């Protein structure tokens, strides 16, 4: 059984009869001239030189990686949505991980929370600290309350306020320094923090200590 093939050599077509049960003729034979950059492709309407490959529009779209049928388009929308959601969740996870790492550095260095609460957050701080610091593993505060305590301290205790402007107005527990008097939390032994830094420390405490 034979099949007609079109041998395209350097942009020129050459007709070749190929016995499908026999090896293809080698370049340099009587049927095929020796050329370089050659390729063989079958024809379906021989000898009409205008014949083309029997590609449908759908096949062309699939080859190009596009979707044609309605179910394909729905699949494309689902895939796009899934990829978007996945990317969003990954970015959120990355941001959270960065905030936790940032909070850890603040807890251990800049704010020096470990001085009182201990490096493990268990309330076993430096012997030179005032003592009686809270065990962060057992706290019942939620995130918003934790942020408030870090920013405003605790009146009447050794917990300092890390918000530089705390108690200048009634943003902390609805009280001012004038109203609290000697119970007003003092400034930290380290330094004051920004709102973002306070939130990062709270996130670190919840990720590392609370409930663990």
CORBEL-V801406 format. One line per field, one symbol per residue. phi: phi as a letter, one per 40 degrees, with the letter a starting at -180 (. if undefined). psi: psi as a letter, one per 40 degrees, with the letter a starting at -180 (. if undefined). Layout:
# CORBEL-V801406
phi=???
psi=???
This chain:
# CORBEL-V801406
phi=.bbcbbccbfgbcbcbcbcccbdcccdhcccbccabfcabacbbbcbccccbccccccccccccgbbbcdccccccccccccccccccccccccccccccccccccdcbdcfccdbcgccgcgcccdcccggcccccbcbcccccccccccbgbdgbcccbccdbcgcbccbfgbbccccgcccdcccccacbccccccccccccccbbdgb
psi=hihhihhhhfeihhhhhhheeiiiiiheiddhihiifiihhiieghfheeiiifhidddddddeeiididddddddddddddddddddddddddddddddddddddddcddfdeddeideeeegahdeidifiihedeieiadddddddddeahheaehihehdeiedafehefiiddddbeehiiiieciiiidddddddddddddddhe.
